[in-house]
């Protein structure tokens, strides 16, 4: 999707060198914490826990997930940015914390300067979803008719997001910019409550990451309207892309990666990257992530840094064009 390299393999010489280096936390027999910026049960949290367990095995220590919600991920990001650069506190970063939210407003952390990228873990396209009851209410026969109604009827519908500056927020604003839809934004503190209120019909639509939405779609609690990606998802092969339904220019992909605080020693970053990419070859990890709508993708630290930089440019442009403002 992002044209990054396959899992990063260090050379034999580098491996020998790293074998003698242990992250400071491991030497002190301390566990490693992965700080997740969303609530327990959300897509970010679920994926982080899948990887954390296997990462602990690779590193020979305990890796735990801690949820620090609020401010569209800024609270978690600030916490990690201010943590000791010893490899014990890591950030589960994603499009919201390191791209869209920083593109929208000046935060108390810099998504590039305050972090050392470790590696990409996975990605999943954004999925446009609606309450199953909405089609009945609007008396439409299919999702193409539903889209037409959502676009043409002004001042009637609302969309839920995981918070101001998150991927779901920007996806909806990009949809509005591309189609002329007129929806009211209802921000929540995380993907889980946003999805819950869309299921119940409190909000008309939302644009969660596929990873967060797939379980509810398969359970019949959400209507998957379309994939906001360049191709259909293997997890939901019957769901068309927005492009297939005649809507172009709305391609948004949630990406996920691990970061450490700035100034974490390169030897620590390299060891964490090698362990992470080893985890991403685990068939059990791959299956669990794919079953929930994600695609595993490893990278080097440098590739993840380039991705963050390019995403910032993209979303700053969208902020200007759509005249998005922070509240």
LUMMIKE-698917 format. One record per residue (C-alpha): residue in one letter; x, y, z negated. Coordinates in steps of 0.25 Angstrom, whole numbers, plus 2048, in hexadecimal, padded with zeros to 3 digits. Layout:
N
AXYZ/...
% end
This chain:
327
X800800800/X80B80A7FC/X816803804/X81E8007F8/X8287F57F8/X8247E77F2/X8297E47E4/X8367EA7E1/X8427E07E0/X84F7E47DA/X85C7DF7DF/X8637D47D7/X86E7DE7D3/X8637E77CD/X85C7DC7C7/X8697D87C0/X86A7E67BB/X85C7E77B6/X85D7DA7AF/X8667E17A5/X85C7ED7A3/X8517EC79A/X8467F7798/X8497FE78B/X83B7F9786/X83E7EB789/X84B7EC781/X8447F1775/X8397E6776/X82E7F0779/X8227EE782/X8207F678F/X8147FE790/X80D80179D/X80480D79B/X7F780C7A4/X7F08197A6/X7E28137A7/X7D980C79E/X7DA7FD79B/X7D27F57A5/X7D47FF7B0/X7DC7FA7BD/X7E98017B9/X7E87FA7AB/X7E57EC7B1/X7F07ED7BB/X7FA7F27B1/X7F77E67A7/X7F97DC7B2/X8067E17B5/X80B7E47A7/X8097D57A2/X8127D07AE/X81C7DC7AC/X81E7D879E/X8227CA7A2/X82C7D07AC/X8327D97A2/X8327D0796/X82A7D978D/X81C7DD78A/X8167E7794/X8097ED78F/X7FE7F6795/X7FA80378E/X7EE80B793/X7EF81A791/X7E4821798/X7E082F79B/X7E283B7A4/X7E28337B0/X7EE82B7AC/X7F68377A7/X7F7833799/X7FD82679C/X80782C7A6/X80B83779C/X80D82C791/X81682479A/X81E83079F/X821834791/X82582678D/X83382178B/X83A81D798/X83E810793/X83580679B/X82B803790/X82080D794/X81B80C7A2/X8108137AA/X80680C7B3/X8058177BD/X7FB8187C8/X7F68217D3/X7EF8297C8/X7FA82C7BE/X80582E7C9/X7FE8337D5/X7F08397D5/X7F083F7C7/X7FD8467C8/X7F984B7D6/X7ED8527D0/X7F38597C4/X80085B7BC/X8018517B1/X80A8507A5/X8128457AD/X8198457BA/X8158387C2/X8238377C8/X82D83F7BF/X8288387B2/X82882A7B6/X83181F7BC/X8298167C6/X82B8077C3/X8238027CE/X8158017D5/X80D7F57D0/X8007F57D9/X7F67FD7E1/X7E77FD7E4/X7DF8057ED/X7D480E7E7/X7C68087E8/X7B98107EA/X7AE80A7E1/X7A080D7DE/X7958087D4/X78E7FD7DB/X7818047D7/X7858107E0/X78280A7ED/X7748067E8/X7728147E3/X77681A7F1/X76F80F7F9/X77B80C801/X77E7FF808/X78D7FE808/X799806804/X79A80E810/X78C81480E/X7908167FF/X79C81E803/X79482680D/X78A829801/X79582D7F8/X79C836802/X78F83D807/X78783F7FA/X78D84B7F3/X78D84F7E4/X7888417E1/X7938387DD/X79E8377D4/X7AB82F7D3/X7B38297C7/X7C282A7C6/X7CC8257BC/X7CF8337B9/X7D48407BF/X7E083E7C8/X7DF82F7C9/X7DE8277D6/X7CF8247D5/X7CD8347D4/X7D68377E0/X7D082C7E8/X7C28317E6/X7C78407E9/X7CE83B7F6/X7C18347FA/X7B98417F8/X7C48497FF/X7C383F80B/X7B483D80C/X7AD84A806/X7A78427FB/X7A284A7EF/X7A48437E2/X7A58477D3/X7B28427CC/X7B083A7BF/X7BE8387B9/X7BF82D7AE/X7CB8297A5/X7CF81D7AE/X7CA8137B9/X7C280A7B0/X7B88147AB/X7B781A7B9/X7B480D7BF/X7AA80A7B4/X7A28167B7/X7A28137C6/X79D8057C3/X79180B7BB/X78E8167C5/X7928217BC/X79B8267C7/X7988237D6/X7A681E7DA/X7B481C7D6/X7C28197DC/X7C98107D3/X7D58087D7/X7D27FA7DD/X7D97F47D1/X7CF7FA7C7/X7C27F87D0/X7C47EA7D5/X7BE7E27C9/X7B27EB7C9/X7AF7EA7D8/X7B17DB7D7/X7A77DA7CB/X79D7E27D3/X79D7EE7CA/X7A37F87D4/X7A07FA7E3/X7AE7FA7EA/X7AB8057F5/X7B88057FC/X7C78047FB/X7CF8117FB/X7DB80B801/X7E180880F/X7DC7F980F/X7D27F0808/X7D67EA7FB/X7D87DB7FA/X7D17DB7EC/X7C47E17F3/X7C57DD802/X7B77E0805/X7B87EF801/X7BB7F880C/X7C580480C/X7BF81280C/X7C681381A/X7BD80781F/X7B180F81A/X7B581B822/X7BC823817/X7CA82681A/X7D582D812/X7D2827805/X7DD81E801/X7E181D7F3/X7E98127EC/X7EB8107DD/X7FA80C7DB/X8008077CE/X80E8077C9/X8178077BC/X81F8137B8/X8288167AC/X82C8237A6/X83682C7AD/X8448297AA/X84281A7A7/X84F8147AB/X85080E7B9/X8548017B4/X8478007AC/X83F8047B8/X8467FA7C1/X8437EF7B7/X8357F37B5/X8337F47C4/X8397E67C7/X8307E07BC/X8247E77C1/X8267E27D0/X8297D47CB/X81B7D57C4/X8157DA7D1/X8197CD7D8/X8117C47CD/X8067BD7D4/X7FD7BE7C8/X7FF7CD7C8/X7FC7CF7D7/X7F07C77D6/X7EA7CE7CA/X7ED7DC7D0/X7E77D87DE/X7DB7D27D8/X7D87DF7D2/X7DA7E77DF/X7E97EB7DE/X7F57E87E6/X8027E57E0/X80D7EE7E5/X81B7F07DF/X8257FB7E2/X8338017DE/X83380C7D4/X8378157DF/X82B8117E8/X8218147DD/X8278227DB/X8258257EA/X8178207E9/X8148297DD/X81A8357E5/X8128327F2/X8058307EA/X80783E7E3/X8088457F1/X7FC83E7F6/X7F38417EA/X7F884F7E9/X7F38517F7/X7E584B7F4/X7E48547E7/X7E68617F0/X7DD85C7FB/X7D28587F2/X7D48637E9/X7D485A7DD/X7D68607CF/X7D985B7C1/X7CE85E7B7/
% end
